[in-house]
Amino acid sequence: MRNPVSRLSWRTYLRCASVADRINRARFETAYYLGIDSSTQSLKGLVIDPEAGVLAASAAVNFKADLPQYNCPDGVLAHPDPLVKHADPLLWLAALDLMLSRLRDSGVAMERIAAVGGDGQQHGSVYLNDRFADVLQGLKPERSLAEQLAVALARPTSPIWMDSSTSAECRELDARFGARLQADTGSPAIERFTGPQIRKFAKTEPARYAQTARVHLVSSFLCSTLIGGDAPIDAGDGAGMNLLNLRTMAWDEAIAEFTAPGLLAKLPKVGSGVAGRLHPYFAKYGLRPGIPVAVWTGDNPASLVGTGAWSAGVAVVSLGTSDTFFAALDAFRTDPDGCGHVFGNPAGGCMSLTCFKNGSLARDRVRREAGAEWTFFDRTAFDLTLPGNGGRLALPWFEAEITPPVLTPGLRANFDFRAAAPEVRIRATVEGQALALRSHAQWIGRFGAIRVTGGASKSSGIRQTLADVFQARVESIAVADSAALGAAMLAAHADGVPLAAMTAAFSPVSAVCEPRAEYAAVYDGLLPVIRELEKAAPAG
C-alpha cells in the first residue's frame, strides 16, 4: 500500500540531496531490494521499492507446515535432553529454495531486484568441511541446495539460540577470562552463544571438529550460499559469539584459541557492506546473477534497522519465539547483572539487547491450557481484569530461561495458577513477562517511546500492558516483519540508498498506546515481586 507521507518524505529527501545523489536518482526509480529473514520457525522474503516507498512483494515458508520432512516443528529437532536444542541446517537451505520459488510465482518482477540482504537467528552455528568451498562454487540449478550442500557438513546438526547445554564450557571461559570477557565482547559467557557451543563440540566430538574447515553462523552460512563463496560475519551477529572484541571489531585471538584449538583459522573474516555477487544458481528464480549481496546480520540487529530505531533514542520490544528488548547505544556500556548484551549495530556503533527464551510459544501454551481463543487472549482477558491483577504474577518458563539464567524449566507463579480463571492466568503471564522485560532492561536506559514488532505485537492487550509497565508510548509500525524489512533496507543501503530516507518511507508509526499514569505506582510496586518470583521453584 502506498503511503503519501512516506513518498513525500522520499521525494523531499531527493530534492535536498547532493547533486551526485540527484544524478543517481534514475537508478533508484525502478530498483527493488530483497530482504530475507531466516528465523527460528520460518523463513521470509520481503521485496521493497524505495523510490515508491512501498512493499512490492513477500513470501514465507513455515518450517512445520511446509517442510515437515526435516522433523523440526517450531524449528527444533527432538532430543532426549531438554537443554539441547539443535536444528537441521539443510532445513534452512530447503526453505531458501522454496521461498524464492514462491516469490517468483507471486508475479513480482524478480529481474528488478538490484541487491539482496538478509539476517539469521542469532548464535546458531553451522560446521562445514573442506568440500564447502568447491560445492558452493559449483552449485547446479537442476539440483536443490540441500541436496548439494549435504556433503559439505562436518556436523549434521546446528546448535541454535535455544540451547542451554554448555554451562560447563561457560564456567571454563569465565574462569579463564573473568570480567574481560564481558568488557571486551559485550557479554559474559552465555550457554546459547556460539563460542561455548564450539568449545563443547571440540571437547565432545574432536574428530568432527578436526574435520571442520569453517564455522559459520546461520546468517553467514546462507549469505555464503547466495554468493557461492565464503561470506563474512558482521559485527551485529558476530558479537553474539563471545569471540568478537567490540573494541577492535576483530576476533579476539586469545579467547578464540582458548575456546577451541585452531579456531581462529576456522572463522570467516569480520566484515560489512557487500559480501559478494549473486551466484548464477539463483537465476532459475528470475534473479540476475552478479547483483550485490549485502553481508547478512542477526535477526535482532536487522529488526533495529527495520523498526527505524537504528539511531539512539527509541527502544524496541520484539515479541516472537523469544522476547527481546533492544536499542541503539549512545555509548558503549555493559549490563552490571551480566544478563544483557552488546552487539554491533549494522548502521554503525553498538546496540544493547536483553533476550528472554520464553516468548510467544510460552504465551501460546498458556492460552491453549486455559482453553482460550486468540481474541480472548489478545483483548477480552484484559477487559475482564484490572492492571496489577491483584498482585498475581506468573513467569511461563516452560523452557530453561536465559534471562536470568535458570536451567530448571517450569512455570513460576505466586498464586494457584491452574485453579484461577483463564483471564487471570493470561494477565498474570503477560504482566509477568512485561515486568521481567522492564526489570532486566533498566541498564539500557529509560525511553519515552518503545516500538513493538513480532507476531504478538498485534495484541492490543499486550501493547497496553507494555505501555503501562514501562510508562512509555508504545508504537506499532506498519510492517510486522521488521527483520526482513531491515534486511531489505540494508541491501538497498549497500547499493547506495540512504537509511534515513527508507526509515521515513517504511517505518512510520501506525498506532500508539499511551501509558496510563494512574497505574505507574502499581507496576513500580510489582518490580521487586517479579525479581523474587524469578528465584522461586517451579509450580507443581
N, C-alpha and C positions, 0 to 999 in steps of 0.2 A: 504494500500500500504506500502511496506517495504522501510524504509529509511536507506541505508547502513551507512551513517554517524551517524545516531541516534543509530543504532545497534552497531557500533564500540564504541561509547561513553559508552554504557551499558556494553559491554564486557571489555573495558578498566577499567571501574569502578570496575568490579568484580575482575580483576587481582590485582588491587591496594587495595582492601578492606581488612579488617582484616581477620584473619584465621577463626573466627567464622562466618563471613559473607559468606566466601567461602564454609564452611561446609554446610551452609543453601542454597547454590545455587540451589540444586536439586529441592527444593520445589517451586522455582520461575519459573522454566523452563516451567511448564505446567499450572501454575495458571493463571486464568482470574480474573478480578475485574470489578464489575458493578457499574457505577455511574448513579444516577437518578436525573434529574433536573426538578422540578415542578415549571414552570414559569407562567407568567400571562395568556398566551394564549395557552399553550401546556405543555405536559409532555414528556420528552425524556429519553431514556436509552442508555448508551454507555458502551460497554464492551472492556476492554483493555487487552493486553498481554504484560506486562512489559519486559519479557525476550526477546521476539522477537522485541519489540519496534513498535508494530502495533495495529491498531484498529481491534478487532475481529468481532464486530457486533454492530448494532444500531437499534433502533426502536423508533417511535414517535407517539403521539396522539395529534391531533389538536382539541381543545375543540369545536370550531364552526362546523367543518366539521364532526367530529366523534361522538360527544356527544351532539347533538342539544336538546335532551330531558331535559337537565338541564338549558336551557334558559340563558346561559352565553356566548353569542357571544363575542369574544375578552376577555373572562374570567370574565365578569362583568354582574351582574343582572341589569335589567332595574329598575330605581327608579325615581319618580317624582322630587326629589331634586337632582340637578346636582352635588351637593357636596358630596352626599352619594354614595359610591362605595363598594358594597358587592359582594361576590360570594357564591355559594352553596358548602360547604365543602365536600358534597358527590360526587361532580364532580371530585375532586382530587382522591378520592378512586376508582371511576369507571375508571378513566384514568390510575391509577396504575395497576388495573387488566388487562385492555385492552393492555397496553404497554407490560406487561410481557407475555401475550399470543402471541403477535406479535413477541416478541423477541424469544420465544420458537419456534414458527413456522418458523422463519427465518433459522433454521437449525444449529444455534450455539450450541456448546456443553455446555448446561447450567450447567451440573454437574461439569464442570471445574471451575466455578465461586467460588472463595475462600473467598470472602468478598464483602459486599455491602456498598456503601456510598451514600450520597445524599445531595441535597440542595433544598430550597424552596424560593419562592418570599418573600422578607423581609417584616416584620411588620405585615403581616396578622395574625389574631388570631382566634382560634377555642375554643369553650366553651363546656366542657363536664360535664355530670352529674355523680352521684356516681355509675352508671352502667358501666362506661367506662372500668374500670379495669377488671371486670368479662367478659365483651363481648370480650375484646382483648384476654384474656387468653383462651377463649373457641371458637375461630374462627373455623368455619366449612368449609371445602373446597368445599362442594357442594353448598354453597350459596355465593353470591358476598359480597365484603367488604362493599359496600354502603348499601346493604340490611341489613346487620348485625349491622353496626355501627350507623344507623339512630336513634335507640332508645337511644343512648348514648349522643346525642346532647342536651345540655341545651339551646342552641340558634340555630335556624335553618340556620342562615346566618353568614358569616365571613366578617368583615370589612377588606379590603386589602389596599395595599400601596397607591392606588389612592384616597382614601377617604380624604376629606378636611372639614369634618363637625364638627370638635372638637375644633374650635377656642376658645370657652368659657372655655373649660377644660384646654387648653394650657395657657390661661391667668391666670387661678387659680394656676396652677403649677408654672408658672414664678413668680407670686406674692408671693407664699409661700417660694420658694427656691432661687429665684434670680439667680445670677451668678453661684452658687454652682451646679445647675442642669447641666449646660454645662461643668463646670470644672471637675465634677466627673463622669458624664455619657457620656461625649463626644459630647453632643448635647443639645441645648435648647429644650424647649417643642415644639414638631412638630406635626401637625394635624394627619399625617398618622402613627405616632409612636404608638406602642401598648399601652403604659401607658395611654395617653389621651383617646384612644379608650375604654379601660377598664373602665376608670373613667366615661365616658359618659354612657356606658352600665349600670354601677351600679347606676347612678343617674336616668336614664330614665326607666329602667326595673329592679327595685330592686328585684322583685320576681324571675325573671330568674337568676339574678346574685346570689341570695341566693342559687339557685339550682345548681350552677356551682361548681363542686368539683375540676376541673382542668382547667387552661387556658394554652393552647399550642399555639406555633407558627405553621405556615404551615409546617416548617421543622421538628420540634419535634413531631408534630401530625403524619406525615407519617412515621417517624422513629419509633415511638411507635407502629404503626400498623405492621411494619415489625417484631419487636421483640416480639409482643404480651404483652407488658408491658409499663411502664412509662419511656420514654426516656428523657435524659437531654436536656437542651438548651445550645448550645455552645456560647462562648463569641462573635463570629463573628456576629451571628444573634441576640443574646440577647442584644447586645449594641444598637440595633435599637428599643428599647422599652421605653427609658427614665426611666429605672428601675435598670439597671445593673451599679454598681460602678466599673469603669475600673481601679481604683487604687487598689481595693481589689479583683477584679474579683468575686464578690458576689453580690446578690441582696441588694440594699440599703434599709434597714428596714424602715427608716423614710419616704423615698419617696414612697415606696410601701404602707405603712399604710395610708398615706395621699391620695394616688391615689384612693384606694377603701378599705372598711373595710374587714379585714381578708385576704387581697390579698396574703400576703406572704405564707400563707398555701396553696393557690391555685396554686402557681407557681411550676414547676418542679425544680429540682436542676440544677445548672450550672455545665457543665462537658465537657470533651473532650475524645478522644480515642475511645474505644469500648463501644457502648451503651448497647449491649446485643447480643443475638444469634437469628438467623432467626427462626421464628415460623413455625411449621410443615404445616400450611395452604399453604405456598408457594411451597411446594413440587410438587403441581399439575402443576407447570410451569417448573419442572425439576431441580429446585434449591435444594441444600442439606440442610435440616433442621440443625440448630445448627452452621452454619458458622457465623463468626462475622459480625455484622452490626456496622459501624462507626457512631459516633454521627454526625447527619446532621448539616449543616451550612446554611447560607443565600446564595442567588444566586451570589451576588457580591463578598463576600469572596471566594466562590468556583471559580469564574472566576479569581480572583487574583492568585490562585494556578494554574488553567488550562492554563493561559497565560504565566506562568513562571515568574510572577512578584511578587512572594511571599517574596522576599528579596528586600531591599531598592535599588533604582537606576533607575527603569523603571516604567513609569506610564501606565495606561490602560484606554482607552475610549471604553465603551460598548455601542453599538448603537442598542438598542432593543426597546421594548414598551416604556421604559424610556431610556434617555441618561444619562450615568454616567461617571464620571472621578474619578479614584481611584488609590491609590498607597500604598505600604508598607511605614510606617513611621520609620525614623531613631530615632526619639524621640517623646514622647507624646506631642502634641500641639493641640490647637483648633482654629477654624475659628473665627477671630475677628468680622466678619459680621454676624455670627450666622446662616449661611445657610449650611455650610459644616458640616460633621460629622466625628467622630472617632469610629471605630468598632474594635473588636478583630480580629486578623489575625490568621486563622486556623493553620498557620505554626509557630506561636509564636509572641508575641508582639502585635502591633496595626497596623491598616490601616486607611487611610483617604478616604473620599468619598464625592463627591458632585453630587446630583441627580436632574434631570430635568424630570418632569412628561411628557411633550410633546415631544415625540421622534419619533419613526417610524410611529405610527398611524397618527401623525400630518403631517409628510412628505408625507405619502400616500394620505392624504386628499388634500394637495396642488397639488400633482401630478394629482389626479383624476379631481379636479376642473379646472386644466389647460389643461385637455384633452391630457395628455402626456403618452406615453408608458414608461416602465421602462428603456429601452435602452436610450431614450431621457433624462429621469431624471438623470440616472446614469452617462452619459458621454456627450451626444450631447449638452445639455444645457450649459455645461462648456466650450465646444469648441466655442460656439456662443457668449459668453460674456467674459469680462475681469475681473480679480481679483479686488475686491473692488466694482464692479457693479455700478460704478459712485456714490458711497455713498449710494445706495439704499439698505436698510436692512428691514427684517421682522422677527417677532417672532410669530410663529404659535401656540399661546396659546389657542387652542380650548377647552382644559380642564383647570380648575383653576390650576395655576402653583405653584410649591413649592420652586423653586429657581429663583428669590426671591419669598417669599410667596405672591401670588396675587389671591384673591378669585373670581375676575370678569373675566370669560373666554372671549376669543375673540382675533382675530389676531391683532397684532400691526405692523404698517408699517409707514415709513417716506416718502411714496410716494403713488400714486394712484395704489394700488396693483392689483385690479381686471381689471384695464384698461391696464395693462402692458402685454408685450409679455410673453408667457409661460417660455421661458428661463430666463428672467429677474426675474420672480417670484420665480423660482426654485433656482437660485443663491442667491437671497435675503434671502430666507429661510435657505438654508444650511449655508451661511456665518453668518447669524444672530445667528443660533444655535451654530456654532463653536466659535464665538466671546463670546457668553454668557458662554460657557464652559471654555474658557480661563480666562475670567474676574473673574468667581467665583471659579476657581481652583488655583489662584495665591498664596493663603495662603499655599497651599500644597508644592509649590516649582517650580523651573524650571527644565525641563527634556530635555536631548538631544535626547531621544528616547521615543516614545509613541506606545504601541501596541494596535491595534484595534480588536474588536470582535463584534459579533452580526450580524444580517442579513444585515444591511445597510453597514457593513464594506466591502461588496463585490463591492460597488460602487467606481470606480476609481476617479470620480469627487469629492466625499465626502472625500476620503482619501487624495487627493492632497490639497483640501481646508484645512483640518486639519493640514497638514504639513506646509502650508504657513502661516496659522493663528498663530500656535504655534511656527513656526520656529524650528521644530524638525523633526527628521526622524520618519516617520510613518511606523510601521512594521506590517505586517499581519502574522498570524501563520496558519499552515496547517489545523487545526481543528477549524471550526466555532463555534461549541457548547462548548465553553470554560468552562461554568458552569458544564455541565455534565462530561466533561473531568476532571475538578478539583475534582469533587465528586468521580470519579473513582480513581484518584490518591490518594485522602485522604483515600479511602477504602484500597488501597494497602499499604499506609503508616501505617495505623493502624495495618496491618498484617506484618509489618516489612520491607517493601520495601522503600529505601531512596528516598526522594523527589527530590534530586539533580539529581539522575540518570534518573528518569522519566521525569524531565524537559528537559534534553538533548534529550530524545527519542521522546517525544510527543509535545514539544512546540518550535520546531525550527522555525526560521523566513522563510517564504515562498516568501514574496515580500516586497519591500521597496519603499516608496515615499520619495524622498529627498525634503527638503524645498527650495524654490526659494528665495534667499536673496533679489532680486530686489523688492519683494512685502512686505518686513518686515515693511517698513515705512507706507505703505498703511493701513495695519491692525493695526499697533500701533495707527494710527490716528483715526481709527474707534472704538477703545475701549470705549472712552467717549461717542460716539454716541449711542452705544448699551446700555450703562447704562441709558442714558436719555430716550431711547425707552422703557426700562422696566417700566418707570414711566408713560408712555403715556396711554391714554384711548383707548379702543378697536376701531378699524376702523369700520365705519358704514356699 
